[in-house]
Amino acid sequence: MFPASGSVKGRTVVQTVPVVGNLPAESTSFIGRSGELATLDGLLERHRLVTVTGPGGVGKSRVALRAARRTQDRYPDGVWWVELSPLRDRDLLAATVADAFDVTDQSLRTACEALCGRLADKHSLLVLDTCEHLISACGHLIGELLQASPGLTVLATSRQPLGRPQERVFPLEPLPVAGEALSLFKERAVEAAPHLSFDDPARAAAATDVCQRLDGIPLALELACARLKLWSVEQLAARLGSRFEVLTGTGTRNGVAALPRHQAMRTAIGWSHELCEPLERLLWARLSVFAGGFDLAAAQAIGAGGPLPARSVEQVLAGLVDKSVVRTRLEPSGRLGHRMLDTIREYGLRWLDELGETHEVADRHARRFRHIAHEAEAAWMGPGQLDWYARLEAEHADLRTALEHLLATDPEAALDMAGSLWFVWFGCGRQREGRAYLQRALDGCPGPGPHRAAAVWALGMCAFLQGDFVMAHRLGEESSRAARDPEQRLRAAYLYGGSVLMPGDPERALAILDDALAQDTGFSPGRALCALARIYALNNLARYDEASAEAVRLRDECAARGERWMRAYADYMLAAGALAVGRPAEAAAHARAMLAGKRLLHDSFGIAMGLDMLACAVASQGDGEDGALLLGVGQECWRTVGKAQMGAPELTAVREECERRARAALGDGAYDSAFGRGVAAGLDDGLVLALKGRHGKGS
């Protein structure tokens, strides 16, 4: 009835067989570090917390990624990578780590408690990349996780140790100049200039000189190699040498002296900055406001202005890509994405401050993402739903950054943005995060205003999906009083009606919903939500024919508009009605249709509901083994969601009926065995079994 979701992410194939986890792909070749990797292998085998330390650009992330990949066969429950560089709010650390493990807990437990519960019996490796700006928070969370999960190992990267008693620190040194550094330089040089040869002794000596001056720092060498599209190796060495002292002295210009205290890295970045054209420097600074990646349209929206017109941004951005200041990658959506490494972004932010544009560009960034939130809300119930889901997941770090800026500078705008993201908070599995942002925004605007009703309603829905029905009821009443238009009244009725329906009063809920639906508003999110809740109430009152007829209408309305999220819940209601009147085969078909839709949206809550319903329908057809197996898969999915069956009597009854039928058909021993196989199958493989059936049945 009440849509919520999280993320059931795919598994990364890193060998010849699928491996559990989410390790990112390596975008470039990996050179050297055999001794360091062997040492890390040993440390990870003997210790539960290992931190790779070193200055920016030395290669901590690449070494950690390669070490994690080499050791992943030791961890049957997966190797999980969490990039922390975009995260600025320490209070969201546990939720960010939980995202990697697909823990979309909706209960009132803290994110840390939910994560500890999820990992308690797991044998996993957690990699926390870029911890230096969250040292205290990372140390505390790691301590909690290691205590709760005896089988967990943590590998962290940071510019400084985390300071935990059980920590083993592995300082990563630069590459040896005459060996691996030179090999890296030559390989990247040939990538930049394919016809380049190092047979000439003078050129080879110049290459060694570059490696020496840049102290074997991998990022510094890669930035230098980008210049070989224009210069020879000999010119590169000469120009680098002529600027070395200027760029590393105490009186440096352009903010270089404020960078982390490592001479080679300061030299490489400062030198790259000096060699950029003025407009490239300006765009570099402005683009550093992005917490995550960005595309050309975003670069134009944020980077244009003053001497840099929007029509010139593409060309200037290409110059930054050529100089390796900005990196590119093809996004899953097919768009070309851009990203800055942390060290490069840090320099840009300091330069932005030197230019006096920090606040202006942050305002521009926040306005853009507030506008994106409005666009997404308007389009959410239409054919672009899948695309919007993928986009907002990819840009979530920048949504956070924009909200944080608005909370500090424009509380009314923050309230507007937080309320407009309702479908992200309780439709994409971020109830806890949404509740925190919405409460902060409401606290910042305590009086009446144009955006209060939407924010109160969204906060109430987050509380509702966490099982806080008392708060949901109170906020449902408040949102009803604050509603300013028919759509807000419909949404308020959904929340208020649901808060009396779930505790067990379907008749009163039906009256509330009928009164709201008497308004002729046409198809809208509020109307669709109220219709869904009404169908649920009708099923609870055993008015199955009415419920099924309305579910068909809702499903067809959604299908005509290309909407999938709500349509899948209509399929669920059809399954519930068919099962109640003794048509389990029909119920199974509807449940599989629901699961297919929820799979596209990575909706963990919906998938968990659908698995329980399908299990019951299958068991009701006499297939106790498949029913038990699907219940096992469903249990794993509920563990990622949080409170099993949301604590709702009706949902619990579905599961209990399935277990009763399956045990009666199989006996306790065979039931437990099949259930265990379902648990062991995992979410992805289990969902494939659910959609196809154990013997290739299903739709």
Disulfide bonds with the S-S distance in Angstrom:
none
